[in-house]
Amino acid sequence: MFKLKHSYALVIFLLSNYALADDDIERISVHGIKYQTEGTYNNVALGSDVTIINQDMIVQAGSVDINKILTQFVPGLFANGRAGRHTDTDYSLQGSRPKDILWLIDGNRLNNRLYGSTYTDTINPMMIERIEVIKGGQGAIYGSDAIAGVINIITKQYQGHDQGEISLSADSLPSYDAGGFVNAEVGDFQYTISASTSQSEGYQLWADEEYSPTAALDKERGYQMNNFSGKLRWQPNENNSISIFTQLNKGKLERPLAYNAILSENDREQQLSYLDWQYQASEQLLLQTKVHYQKWDSHYSEITKDKQGNTEVAYWNAYWGFTDMGATISANYLTDTGSQLLTGVEFQQYDGADEVMEFVAEKDDNYAAFLQYQPKFDALPDTAISLGVRFNRISDSDKHWVGSLGITHVLNQQWELRGSIANGYRQPTAEESQSQVGTLGNPDLESETSKNINLGITFQGETHVTFDAFWRNIDNLIEATDLGNAVWQYNNVAGNVTSYGADFHLVTSLTNTLEFEFSAGYANAERQDTGQQISRVPEFTGFSMLNYQTSDELNFWLSGKYVGKSLDYGLTAGDYVIASLGAQYWFTSDLNQQVSFTIDNLFDSEVTQSIFKHGHRAEYPVATMGAPRTLQIQYRYLF
C-alpha cells in the first residue's frame, strides 16, 4: 500500500510539473452552474453548494455505474457499492450515513421507509440527463431524510430536436451492459423511451478461508438487471404542461454467503411512476401538482448445506418489499418587486413487510405544509436571502417543525459566498423499529433530529475552486449496539453526535490540452459515548484526475481515489488508493460514434472496501474485498 500511494502521487506530480510549463490556460468549468429546476421548486437551494453533473460529465466518466460518477464529481461524497454494482451501497455526504441523504427522481422521493436510503440501480442509466447534488440540511422543503443533503436525478426529456443513443459495454469480470434511448416530438406530445440490460458473473467478495467448503463452488456474486422507462410530456396550450413518467425494473441478484449457502438470491421487481401537472395561472403565479407511486417486490430464496451434507431450504420466495405513494400541491408566486414565495402541502403513505427479517410495516401516513420566502432588496442587489419553514405530522405523538436560512452573496464575477443554517429530522425505518432477525429492531426508538451549518466560497475563473465547511449536530442518532454474544440491536445513541469538516474541489487547465481535477473531504463524526467515528463513514476521502485532450476526437485520463478508514461491526475497512486509466475516441468525423477503454484498479490492489454481516446467518462479520483490476470497453452511437 505504501508503494502504491507513492507511485500514484509521483505520476501526478511529474505530469503536473510538465504541464505547468505551458501558460496557455483556458478553462470553462461546469461545476456550480445553476440550472433552473422545472416547476415551482425554482432556486430553492439558495445558500447551499450545488454540484451539477451534466451529460458531458457523465460521458467523460466512461462508466455505467452511478456510484463511480458521483465519486468523481462530488467532493465530500463517498459512494461505495458494498459488493459491487446492484447491491447495498454505503453513501456519506459530508460525514453522513446513507439514510441522511434524500434521493429524488425529477423531484419525487425515492427513499423508502423499509430500510431507508435507496438502491441507485433502480435508475436506468440511459435515462439520466443530469444529477444535482445539494449539500446541507434541506428538510424545510423536502422533509424527512434530507439531513445532509439531496441528490436529484433528472431524467432525459425532449431538447428541441429528435435524438437517440445506443450504448454497449463489456468488462473482464465478465460483465455486459446494453442500453439505448430515443426521444421525439409528435404534435403536442414529446416522448422519451429508454431501455437497458446489465449482467455480470461478478467477482469473489471474501478470502478463500472465509468460505464454507459447502459454499465454495460459487464464490462470485453475479446479477442480471433489466430496465424499461418512458416519459411523455403533453402541452395542450401555453399555460398547461403534463408529464407522465414510468419505469419498470426486473432483476435476479445473487447474494452469496460466506457461510454455508449453496443458493442465495433475490428476484426483484420495481415500478416507479409519477404525474406532474404545471399550470401557469398568470405571469407571476405557477401552480404544480405532483403524484408519485413506487411499488417494490422482492422474493428471497436460500438453500444451505452443512458439513455433513444435509440440505435445508431456509427460504423460498420469501417476500420483502414496500409500497410508497404521495402527492404534493405547490405554488410559486413572483412579486412585482422580484421576491419569490413558494408554498405547498404534501401527503405520503408507506407500507411494507419483510418475511426474512420477520417484520411488517403497517400503513403509515405523513402530512406536511411548507413555506419558503426569498425577498429581494434593492439595497442589496448582490445578496440573495431565503427563509423556509415546514411542519410535519408523522403521527399524533410525533410532529416536527423544520426551519432554514440561506444566504448567497456575489462579491464580483468570480467570487461567491454562501451559507445556510437549518434543522432536520429522520424517522426510524421499519427495520430499525421492528426487525426480529439479524440486528434487532427497537420499537421505542425516537426520531433523529439535527442542526446544520454550511459555509462556502466559490471562485470561478481560469481555475475553478470550491470550498465548503460544515457542522452538524444530531440528537437521538440511531446506531447498532453490541449487546454481547454476537447480538446487536438498534438504539438511540446517548448524547449528541457532532459532525464537522470540510470539502475542497479544484478544476484547472494546466495547458490548453491538459486538465487537472482534485477534490478532498474531511469529516469528523465521533460518537460522544464511545469516542469512535460512526459506522461506515470514512474520515478522509479524495479524488484526483488528469485529463489529456489531444484533439476533439481523442482524450486520455488517469485518476486516483482515496478512501480513509471506516469502522463497521468493530472491524476496519477502507484506507486504500485505487487508480484508474482510460481513453475515449470519436472515430467518425461528425462525432456520433465513440469507443472508450477503462482500466479500474490499475495496480490490482487487494482492498477491504466494506464489512459484511448477513442478517440471519452471520456468526461474525467478514471483511469484503473490492473488485480486482477490471478492463472495460464501451461503444456509443448517437443519432
VOVEX-655526 format. One line per field, with one value per residue (C-alpha): residue in one letter; x, y, z. Coordinates in pm, 1 decimal. Example, Ala and Ser with C-alpha at 12.3 -4.5 7.8 and 13.67 -1.06 7.14 Angstrom:
BEGIN
residuo: [a;s] $
xx: [1230.0;1367.0] $
yy: [-450.0;-106.0] $
zz: [780.0;714.0] $
***
This chain:
BEGIN
residuo: [m;f;k;l;k;h;s;y;a;l;v;i;f;l;l;s;n;y;a;l;a;d;d;d;i;e;r;i;s;v;h;g;i;k;y;q;t;e;g;t;y;n;n;v;a;l;g;s;d;v;t;i;i;n;q;d;m;i;v;q;a;g;s;v;d;i;n;k;i;l;t;q;f;v;p;g;l;f;a;n;g;r;a;g;r;h;t;d;t;d;y;s;l;q;g;s;r;p;k;d;i;l;w;l;i;d;g;n;r;l;n;n;r;l;y;g;s;t;y;t;d;t;i;n;p;m;m;i;e;r;i;e;v;i;k;g;g;q;g;a;i;y;g;s;d;a;i;a;g;v;i;n;i;i;t;k;q;y;q;g;h;d;q;g;e;i;s;l;s;a;d;s;l;p;s;y;d;a;g;g;f;v;n;a;e;v;g;d;f;q;y;t;i;s;a;s;t;s;q;s;e;g;y;q;l;w;a;d;e;e;y;s;p;t;a;a;l;d;k;e;r;g;y;q;m;n;n;f;s;g;k;l;r;w;q;p;n;e;n;n;s;i;s;i;f;t;q;l;n;k;g;k;l;e;r;p;l;a;y;n;a;i;l;s;e;n;d;r;e;q;q;l;s;y;l;d;w;q;y;q;a;s;e;q;l;l;l;q;t;k;v;h;y;q;k;w;d;s;h;y;s;e;i;t;k;d;k;q;g;n;t;e;v;a;y;w;n;a;y;w;g;f;t;d;m;g;a;t;i;s;a;n;y;l;t;d;t;g;s;q;l;l;t;g;v;e;f;q;q;y;d;g;a;d;e;v;m;e;f;v;a;e;k;d;d;n;y;a;a;f;l;q;y;q;p;k;f;d;a;l;p;d;t;a;i;s;l;g;v;r;f;n;r;i;s;d;s;d;k;h;w;v;g;s;l;g;i;t;h;v;l;n;q;q;w;e;l;r;g;s;i;a;n;g;y;r;q;p;t;a;e;e;s;q;s;q;v;g;t;l;g;n;p;d;l;e;s;e;t;s;k;n;i;n;l;g;i;t;f;q;g;e;t;h;v;t;f;d;a;f;w;r;n;i;d;n;l;i;e;a;t;d;l;g;n;a;v;w;q;y;n;n;v;a;g;n;v;t;s;y;g;a;d;f;h;l;v;t;s;l;t;n;t;l;e;f;e;f;s;a;g;y;a;n;a;e;r;q;d;t;g;q;q;i;s;r;v;p;e;f;t;g;f;s;m;l;n;y;q;t;s;d;e;l;n;f;w;l;s;g;k;y;v;g;k;s;l;d;y;g;l;t;a;g;d;y;v;i;a;s;l;g;a;q;y;w;f;t;s;d;l;n;q;q;v;s;f;t;i;d;n;l;f;d;s;e;v;t;q;s;i;f;k;h;g;h;r;a;e;y;p;v;a;t;m;g;a;p;r;t;l;q;i;q;y;r;y;l;f] $
xx: [0.0;285.7;440.5;106.7;21.9;361.2;364.7;35.2;146.4;467.6;276.1;50.2;346.8;551.4;262.8;157.0;505.7;545.7;212.2;277.7;546.5;269.0;97.0;-178.0;-468.3;-831.9;-1094.6;-1473.0;-1594.1;-1925.7;-1919.4;-2152.8;-2368.4;-2718.7;-2995.3;-3342.4;-3531.3;-3851.6;-4173.3;-4240.6;-3919.0;-3709.9;-3383.1;-3490.8;-3132.2;-3022.7;-2721.1;-2618.9;-2343.1;-2499.8;-2297.5;-2438.6;-2320.1;-2431.7;-2446.2;-2094.1;-1950.0;-2140.5;-1997.1;-1648.2;-1667.6;-1683.3;-1898.3;-2244.3;-2202.1;-2373.4;-2160.6;-1841.0;-1983.0;-2080.8;-1741.8;-1560.4;-1753.8;-1891.3;-1635.1;-1734.1;-1944.9;-1838.6;-2021.4;-1926.1;-2117.7;-2064.0;-2048.3;-2007.1;-2283.9;-2654.1;-2612.2;-2637.2;-2431.2;-2257.3;-2317.3;-2171.3;-2221.2;-2015.9;-1984.7;-2340.3;-2481.4;-2679.5;-3011.9;-2927.1;-2936.6;-3264.7;-3278.8;-3519.5;-3606.0;-3732.0;-3811.1;-4007.2;-3895.3;-3709.8;-3615.6;-3816.3;-3929.3;-3845.7;-3467.3;-3405.3;-3199.3;-3248.3;-3096.4;-2940.7;-2953.6;-3327.3;-3244.1;-3192.1;-2853.1;-2960.7;-3245.9;-3026.6;-2990.8;-2805.3;-2762.3;-2799.9;-2633.7;-2738.0;-2534.3;-2657.4;-2991.0;-3282.1;-3561.3;-3766.7;-3850.7;-3804.7;-3891.1;-3755.3;-3408.4;-3274.7;-3036.0;-2704.2;-2836.6;-3038.4;-2941.1;-3188.7;-3164.8;-3310.7;-3431.6;-3396.1;-3659.4;-3708.6;-3443.9;-3598.6;-3491.9;-3522.8;-3226.9;-3119.2;-2828.2;-2722.3;-2456.3;-2279.7;-2013.7;-1829.4;-1564.5;-1327.5;-1518.6;-1702.7;-1995.7;-2213.7;-2430.1;-2652.1;-2890.8;-3048.8;-3290.8;-3482.4;-3686.7;-3900.0;-4196.0;-4530.2;-4774.5;-4826.7;-4660.9;-4293.5;-4170.9;-3858.7;-3824.7;-3529.3;-3423.0;-3116.3;-2989.3;-2697.2;-2549.7;-2229.0;-2055.6;-1926.7;-1610.0;-1500.1;-1600.9;-1413.9;-1086.2;-1086.5;-1061.6;-1386.3;-1595.2;-1755.4;-1646.2;-2008.0;-2040.2;-1707.8;-1836.0;-1966.9;-1755.9;-1857.3;-2161.3;-2345.4;-2653.1;-2889.6;-3093.7;-3336.7;-3494.4;-3752.2;-3868.2;-4078.5;-4159.8;-4442.4;-4494.8;-4812.2;-4851.7;-5207.3;-5159.3;-4904.2;-5034.9;-5058.1;-4796.3;-4849.4;-4564.5;-4603.9;-4308.6;-4293.9;-4011.2;-4020.6;-3725.8;-3676.4;-3368.3;-3215.5;-2939.9;-2715.7;-2645.5;-2361.4;-2296.9;-1955.2;-2109.2;-2297.2;-2535.9;-2529.4;-2804.1;-2886.7;-3061.2;-3324.6;-3583.6;-3673.2;-3946.4;-3998.9;-4237.8;-4175.8;-4424.4;-4523.0;-4755.1;-4664.0;-4911.7;-4798.8;-5039.8;-4918.3;-5209.3;-5051.2;-4711.9;-4640.3;-4814.4;-4722.1;-4921.1;-4795.8;-4942.4;-4724.1;-4837.7;-4583.5;-4611.3;-4341.3;-4401.2;-4113.8;-4145.4;-3854.5;-3855.5;-3557.7;-3452.8;-3176.9;-3063.6;-2793.9;-2579.6;-2388.9;-2058.4;-2239.9;-2409.6;-2754.6;-2951.9;-3206.8;-3434.3;-3402.2;-3618.6;-3804.0;-3959.9;-3974.7;-4124.1;-3982.5;-4098.7;-4295.9;-4545.1;-4485.0;-4724.1;-4775.7;-4887.2;-4763.7;-4956.1;-4740.9;-4746.1;-4468.8;-4553.8;-4317.6;-4397.9;-4376.7;-4053.8;-3889.2;-3937.0;-4031.7;-4281.0;-4306.3;-4570.3;-4721.2;-4874.3;-4767.7;-4913.6;-4714.5;-4818.0;-4594.5;-4638.8;-4421.4;-4305.6;-4002.3;-4055.4;-3680.8;-3627.8;-3975.7;-4148.1;-4442.8;-4450.1;-4810.4;-4956.6;-4818.0;-4949.2;-4744.8;-4875.4;-4674.4;-4704.0;-4410.1;-4329.6;-4019.2;-3974.1;-3693.3;-3715.0;-3542.5;-3395.2;-3289.6;-3033.1;-2869.0;-2855.5;-2574.2;-2723.6;-2998.3;-3176.0;-3403.2;-3623.2;-3804.9;-4033.0;-4206.0;-4447.1;-4462.3;-4723.3;-4585.7;-4827.9;-5036.6;-4731.7;-4456.2;-4458.1;-4163.8;-4102.6;-3818.3;-3666.1;-3389.9;-3199.5;-2983.6;-2772.1;-2572.8;-2357.5;-2184.5;-1864.2;-1786.5;-1795.3;-1553.7;-1618.8;-1933.1;-2000.2;-2282.7;-2410.3;-2706.1;-2849.2;-3116.3;-3255.3;-3399.4;-3524.7;-3526.9;-3787.8;-3676.0;-3707.2;-3926.0;-3612.1;-3474.6;-3804.3;-3926.9;-3665.7;-3667.3;-3369.4;-3010.2;-2969.6;-3279.7;-3533.5;-3636.7;-3999.3;-3909.0;-3678.0;-3724.7;-3684.1;-3341.0;-3324.2;-3039.1;-2898.0;-2679.7;-2449.3;-2280.3;-2043.2;-1882.7;-1692.1;-1653.9;-1402.5;-1484.7;-1217.6;-946.9;-926.1;-1240.7;-1221.4;-1497.8;-1452.3;-1725.3;-1716.0;-1995.2;-2112.3;-2391.6;-2531.3;-2761.3;-2972.8;-3111.3;-2876.1;-2980.3;-2691.8;-2649.2;-2539.8;-2345.3;-2543.1;-2286.1;-2281.9;-2293.6;-2633.5;-2685.9;-2981.7;-3071.9;-3074.3;-3069.8;-2714.2;-2675.8;-2578.2;-2545.8;-2324.8;-2146.2;-2001.5;-1779.2;-1537.2;-1475.9;-1450.0;-1246.7;-1271.9;-1032.5;-1050.5;-789.9;-648.7;-274.7;-230.5;-469.0;-484.5;-433.1;-688.6;-632.9;-907.0;-863.7;-1109.4;-1073.7;-1307.8;-1261.6;-1543.4;-1511.2;-1824.2;-1736.7;-1989.4;-1962.1;-2031.8;-1753.2;-1523.8;-1531.3;-1635.7;-1992.1;-2018.5;-1933.6;-1821.2;-1458.8;-1281.9;-1090.5;-1175.3;-1002.6;-1008.7;-780.6;-770.1;-556.7;-742.6;-534.1;-741.7;-518.0;-790.1;-1167.0;-1169.8;-927.6;-857.7;-680.0;-719.5;-558.1;-742.0;-696.0;-942.5;-851.6;-1085.2;-983.1;-1051.0;-1404.5;-1546.4;-1831.3;-1920.1;-1590.7;-1373.7;-1181.0;-1241.4;-1101.1;-755.6;-674.9;-593.3;-742.5;-603.2;-780.3;-673.6;-890.5;-920.9;-1207.3;-1202.9;-1458.4;-1386.4;-1631.4;-1594.3;-1936.4;-1860.8;-2151.8;-1961.7;-1731.1;-1530.8;-1381.4;-1143.1;-1111.5;-887.2;-1019.4;-795.5;-495.0;-246.7;-480.5;-477.0;-644.9;-852.5;-1114.0;-1397.6;-1665.7;-1760.9;-2021.8;-2256.5;-2556.9;-2866.8;-2987.6;-2683.0;-2380.1;-2190.4;-1927.5;-1853.2;-1628.3;-1406.6;-1535.2;-1285.3;-1318.5;-1317.0;-985.7;-825.7;-1100.5;-1078.3;-1392.7;-1469.6;-1773.3;-1922.4;-2168.7;-2366.3;-2554.4;-2825.2] $
yy: [0.0;238.8;182.5;216.5;552.3;697.1;560.6;728.1;1054.6;1051.3;1011.9;1307.4;1519.3;1460.5;1523.2;1835.6;1988.8;1910.4;2076.6;2390.8;2491.0;2592.3;2916.7;2887.7;2827.5;2823.0;2680.3;2675.1;2487.1;2308.6;2273.3;2516.7;2603.1;2670.8;2506.0;2640.5;2346.2;2289.6;2383.6;2566.6;2446.1;2711.5;2809.8;2651.0;2560.1;2920.3;2940.6;2577.1;2427.6;2273.3;2039.7;1969.6;1653.2;1714.2;1478.7;1562.2;1481.3;1151.3;1055.1;1163.7;931.5;642.6;434.8;286.5;284.7;583.0;544.8;587.6;902.0;1054.7;975.7;1150.1;1475.5;1546.0;1644.4;1531.6;1241.1;880.8;618.8;254.0;-49.4;-297.5;-595.5;-432.1;-292.8;-355.8;-404.9;-220.5;97.6;299.8;670.7;950.0;1317.6;1547.4;1281.2;1149.2;798.8;673.4;734.5;1105.1;1168.1;1215.6;1076.6;1218.0;1144.9;1456.9;1595.5;1287.0;1091.0;760.7;685.3;403.4;361.7;-8.2;32.0;398.7;547.6;376.3;142.9;351.8;60.4;122.0;416.2;335.1;496.6;569.1;782.5;1023.5;1375.9;1521.3;1480.0;1765.9;1729.3;1982.4;1986.0;2080.0;2043.8;2066.3;1943.8;2264.6;2194.6;1817.7;1677.5;1360.5;1222.0;1546.2;1594.1;1603.8;1691.8;1592.5;1404.2;1472.9;1259.2;1443.2;1219.4;1292.6;1492.6;1639.4;1903.6;2066.7;1802.7;1426.7;1230.5;892.6;679.6;315.3;202.1;-134.3;-223.9;-526.3;-583.3;-856.2;-981.9;-1051.9;-808.4;-690.2;-380.4;-260.2;30.6;292.8;581.4;782.6;1099.8;1283.7;1518.4;1432.2;1722.4;1849.2;1538.5;1486.8;1142.3;965.5;585.4;407.6;50.0;-117.6;-457.8;-542.8;-877.6;-998.6;-1308.8;-1091.5;-1131.4;-1305.2;-1099.1;-1274.8;-1453.0;-1826.6;-1918.1;-1735.0;-1960.1;-2272.5;-2580.0;-2639.5;-2286.5;-2279.9;-2384.3;-2036.2;-1763.8;-1484.6;-1260.4;-1227.4;-1032.8;-959.7;-638.4;-524.0;-181.8;-4.2;353.4;606.2;973.6;1159.4;1535.0;1698.5;2072.2;2136.4;2513.3;2767.4;2761.6;2387.3;2112.3;1749.9;1497.4;1125.2;902.0;529.8;283.2;-93.9;-276.9;-655.1;-837.2;-1151.0;-1072.3;-1326.3;-1275.0;-1520.4;-1601.9;-1678.7;-1945.8;-2248.5;-2132.1;-2309.3;-2080.3;-1728.8;-1482.8;-1211.4;-1185.9;-819.5;-621.3;-248.7;3.3;375.8;627.9;989.6;1250.1;1618.6;1891.3;2254.0;2540.8;2895.2;3083.4;3421.7;3570.4;3573.0;3258.2;2897.8;2606.8;2248.3;1912.1;1600.9;1244.4;962.8;585.9;328.9;-44.4;-274.5;-654.1;-889.1;-1262.4;-1418.1;-1781.3;-1957.8;-2319.8;-2426.0;-2735.6;-2820.6;-3007.7;-3338.9;-3282.4;-3209.3;-2969.8;-2721.0;-2483.6;-2192.3;-1957.2;-1996.7;-1691.1;-1514.8;-1172.2;-833.9;-508.4;-190.5;49.2;423.3;683.2;1053.0;1384.7;1744.8;2059.7;2372.8;2730.5;2972.1;3342.7;3611.0;3955.4;4283.3;4362.3;4031.0;3844.3;3475.0;3287.7;2908.2;2725.0;2378.9;2077.7;1713.0;1373.0;1046.7;691.0;388.1;21.5;-287.2;-619.9;-848.5;-1220.8;-1280.0;-1023.9;-1109.1;-774.6;-588.0;-211.7;-109.2;163.0;499.3;839.7;1162.4;1515.2;1833.4;2200.0;2419.7;2780.0;2945.9;3320.6;3480.5;3858.8;4090.6;4413.4;4695.6;4799.6;4453.8;4375.4;4120.7;3937.4;3674.8;3550.4;3251.3;3175.5;2841.3;2665.3;2326.8;2141.1;1761.0;1546.9;1192.5;1063.3;1203.9;1194.3;1273.9;1619.9;1821.3;2185.9;2249.7;2585.3;2711.3;3027.1;3054.4;3346.9;3387.1;3694.3;3765.3;3958.4;4000.6;3799.2;3543.8;3517.9;3397.8;3346.5;3131.8;2999.1;2809.9;2720.3;2452.9;2179.1;1845.0;1505.4;1139.2;883.0;534.0;283.2;-23.9;-238.7;-26.4;-41.0;-394.6;-635.1;-969.4;-1127.6;-1006.2;-664.1;-647.5;-369.2;-138.9;-14.8;255.0;443.2;817.8;1016.3;1167.0;1545.4;1758.1;2107.1;2206.2;2493.0;2513.7;2787.2;2800.3;3005.4;2961.5;3111.0;3080.3;3178.1;3005.0;2789.1;2681.4;2639.7;2544.6;2519.4;2420.4;2379.5;2210.0;2143.7;1903.2;1806.4;1501.7;1410.3;1057.4;912.8;555.1;305.6;-69.7;-151.1;-464.0;-636.5;-917.4;-1277.8;-1153.5;-990.8;-639.8;-404.3;-58.4;207.2;584.1;688.8;855.4;1220.3;1421.7;1325.1;1619.7;1604.9;1871.8;1902.0;2048.6;1954.9;2113.0;2097.8;2236.4;2218.1;2388.2;2372.0;2321.8;2365.6;2404.5;2024.0;1908.6;1948.9;1866.1;1799.3;1744.5;1706.1;1612.7;1572.0;1557.5;1450.8;1407.5;1225.2;1086.1;943.8;1104.9;777.9;575.5;836.7;642.1;751.4;646.2;329.2;325.2;689.2;739.8;1036.1;1124.2;1089.2;1219.4;1209.5;1344.9;1317.8;1428.7;1456.8;1492.0;1612.3;1556.8;1661.9;1688.9;1316.9;1170.6;1212.0;1012.5;1028.8;899.0;911.8;806.7;764.7;756.6;620.3;656.4;417.4;339.3;113.6;-137.7;-411.9;-342.5;-410.9;-165.8;-109.1;147.3;308.6;243.1;410.5;289.8;418.5;405.1;472.1;541.0;671.0;789.8;816.5;951.8;763.8;945.2;1299.4;1410.2;1277.2;1034.5;711.4;671.7;391.9;413.1;194.2;193.3;1.9;20.2;-79.0;-30.6;-191.2;-479.6;-377.7;-601.4;-372.1;-412.0;-194.7;-291.1;-527.5;-798.2;-938.6;-1112.4;-1056.8;-1409.3;-1633.9;-1437.9;-1569.5;-1299.6;-1008.3;-1064.8;-821.5;-774.8;-719.8;-471.4;-564.5;-675.0;-499.5;-470.4;-375.1;-221.4;-130.0;78.5;175.4;462.9;552.1;883.8;958.2] $
zz: [0.0;80.0;-264.0;-440.0;-279.9;-360.4;-717.0;-789.6;-628.1;-833.1;-1162.2;-1076.6;-965.0;-1279.7;-1517.7;-1327.0;-1333.6;-1703.1;-1778.5;-1574.5;-1819.6;-2063.7;-1965.9;-2229.7;-1989.2;-2094.1;-1863.4;-1856.8;-1551.5;-1540.9;-1163.1;-994.2;-1295.9;-1166.5;-1363.2;-1301.4;-1161.5;-1352.2;-1183.9;-860.9;-691.5;-864.6;-695.3;-365.9;-264.8;-217.1;15.9;-46.6;-256.3;-567.5;-788.5;-1133.9;-1309.9;-1666.7;-1963.0;-2084.6;-1742.1;-1726.2;-2063.9;-1956.8;-1655.5;-1903.6;-1672.5;-1642.6;-1262.3;-1098.1;-782.7;-982.7;-1143.6;-808.5;-652.9;-936.8;-947.1;-597.3;-332.9;14.0;-118.1;-51.4;-261.8;-225.7;-351.7;-71.4;-307.7;-647.0;-865.0;-800.0;-428.7;-97.8;-109.5;159.1;99.4;308.8;225.0;448.0;717.8;698.6;679.1;374.3;549.1;596.7;219.5;36.4;-317.7;-575.0;-935.9;-1111.9;-766.5;-647.4;-341.4;-386.0;-24.1;129.2;488.4;497.5;515.5;436.2;152.0;-185.8;-441.4;-717.2;-960.3;-985.2;-1213.2;-1579.1;-1658.1;-2016.0;-1881.0;-1680.7;-1820.8;-1522.5;-1145.4;-897.5;-555.9;-290.9;30.8;376.5;555.9;310.4;536.6;518.5;154.6;122.3;466.6;627.9;543.3;386.3;680.8;493.6;150.8;-153.2;-470.7;-750.4;-1065.2;-1364.3;-1645.3;-2014.6;-2195.2;-2540.6;-2617.9;-2923.7;-3176.3;-3220.4;-3089.1;-2961.0;-2844.5;-2830.7;-2583.3;-2549.9;-2294.6;-2159.1;-1894.4;-1784.6;-1476.2;-1715.1;-1722.6;-2009.6;-2044.7;-2327.3;-2342.8;-2556.9;-2564.9;-2820.6;-2786.4;-3035.9;-3078.7;-3235.9;-3244.3;-2889.1;-2742.5;-2659.3;-2556.8;-2437.7;-2433.5;-2278.3;-2204.8;-2058.6;-1953.6;-1728.1;-1625.2;-1464.4;-1336.0;-1051.8;-850.8;-530.6;-228.3;52.2;109.3;37.4;405.1;483.0;258.6;397.3;197.3;101.3;-39.1;-221.4;-565.4;-648.9;-492.1;-729.8;-688.0;-1018.5;-1122.6;-1407.4;-1425.0;-1695.0;-1710.7;-1925.1;-1883.2;-2067.9;-2032.0;-2206.3;-2196.5;-2328.7;-2363.3;-2488.0;-2461.7;-2341.5;-1983.4;-1918.1;-1918.7;-1812.6;-1773.9;-1708.9;-1622.4;-1556.6;-1507.1;-1479.0;-1325.6;-1306.9;-1186.7;-1037.7;-790.2;-621.3;-252.4;-183.3;179.5;318.7;539.7;409.2;137.0;-198.7;-333.3;-218.5;-449.4;-483.1;-760.0;-777.5;-949.2;-916.8;-1065.1;-1032.1;-1174.8;-1137.1;-1287.1;-1292.2;-1391.1;-1411.4;-1467.3;-1536.1;-1382.2;-1459.0;-1538.5;-1166.1;-1038.6;-1122.0;-975.7;-969.3;-869.1;-841.6;-768.0;-729.5;-683.6;-609.2;-576.6;-484.4;-467.0;-394.9;-326.7;-149.6;-175.3;16.7;30.2;276.3;311.8;628.4;663.6;696.2;359.6;499.6;278.1;406.8;219.8;460.0;248.5;-76.8;-240.5;96.6;33.6;118.7;-32.6;8.8;-144.7;-136.7;-274.9;-223.5;-363.4;-348.2;-436.6;-453.8;-578.1;-671.2;-673.4;-803.0;-664.4;-855.3;-670.9;-769.4;-440.4;-459.0;-241.6;-253.2;-53.4;-60.7;113.7;96.4;169.0;183.1;261.1;318.5;397.9;360.3;501.3;521.9;575.5;608.7;884.1;1017.2;1042.3;895.4;839.4;886.4;667.9;775.4;667.6;679.7;627.8;580.5;489.9;389.3;303.2;161.0;109.0;-90.0;-50.9;-293.4;-156.9;-388.8;-127.9;-150.8;-524.2;-483.3;-184.8;-201.0;112.6;164.8;466.6;496.0;743.1;741.5;968.4;955.1;1124.7;1134.3;1397.3;1679.3;1906.3;1656.6;1499.2;1370.3;1285.3;1043.3;954.1;727.2;641.5;328.7;205.5;-116.0;-175.0;-506.5;-446.8;-817.7;-1138.8;-993.4;-619.1;-445.2;-72.9;64.0;392.1;532.9;872.0;903.7;1120.9;1012.6;1118.8;1017.7;1116.3;1224.2;942.0;976.6;1001.9;1286.4;1472.5;1413.6;1272.8;1457.7;1279.1;1246.8;1408.2;1626.6;1597.2;1879.2;1882.3;2137.4;1901.6;1872.2;1550.2;1492.0;1490.4;1360.5;1327.7;1030.7;941.0;599.5;483.2;140.9;-111.6;-487.6;-726.6;-1096.6;-1343.1;-1541.3;-1232.0;-1052.0;-672.8;-430.3;-53.5;192.9;569.0;762.1;1117.6;1204.6;1543.7;1564.0;1864.6;1912.4;1649.1;1567.6;1564.3;1602.0;1958.8;2059.0;2337.6;2368.9;2245.2;1881.6;1941.9;1800.5;1841.2;1711.0;1981.1;2014.1;2097.3;2437.1;2392.2;2075.3;1782.8;1625.7;1275.2;1130.7;844.5;503.0;138.8;-136.3;-515.2;-776.0;-1155.2;-1370.5;-1720.1;-1681.7;-2057.3;-2348.0;-2369.0;-2010.1;-1730.9;-1366.0;-1112.8;-739.7;-454.4;-89.4;204.3;580.3;812.1;1188.5;1313.1;1654.5;1898.4;2240.9;2422.6;2255.5;2101.8;1773.2;1425.7;1342.8;1133.5;761.3;749.9;641.1;796.3;478.7;109.6;-200.3;-576.7;-848.9;-1225.5;-1516.5;-1846.5;-2163.7;-2462.1;-2762.9;-3009.4;-3039.9;-3115.1;-2857.6;-2487.8;-2215.5;-1839.3;-1523.3;-1191.5;-832.2;-546.5;-178.2;89.3;452.7;737.3;847.4;1116.5;1095.0;1343.5;1519.3;1210.6;992.7;622.0;381.4;392.7;28.1;-302.2;-629.2;-959.2;-1296.8;-1654.5;-1957.2;-2312.8;-2533.4;-2910.8;-3158.5;-3480.3;-3707.9;-3840.1;-3714.5;-3363.2;-3344.2;-3271.9;-2974.9;-2819.8;-2471.0;-2273.3;-1894.1;-1655.4;-1298.9;-1007.9;-1230.8;-990.2;-894.8;-528.4;-272.1;-52.8;218.2;94.1;348.3;630.2;571.5;836.4;684.5;892.1;961.8;908.5;1026.1;1324.3;1285.8;1047.8;746.1;553.1;195.7;-84.3;-367.9;-736.0;-892.4;-1188.1;-1448.0;-1815.5;-1967.4;-2329.6;-2424.3;-2762.0;-2811.1;-3123.7;-3126.7;-3378.3] $
***
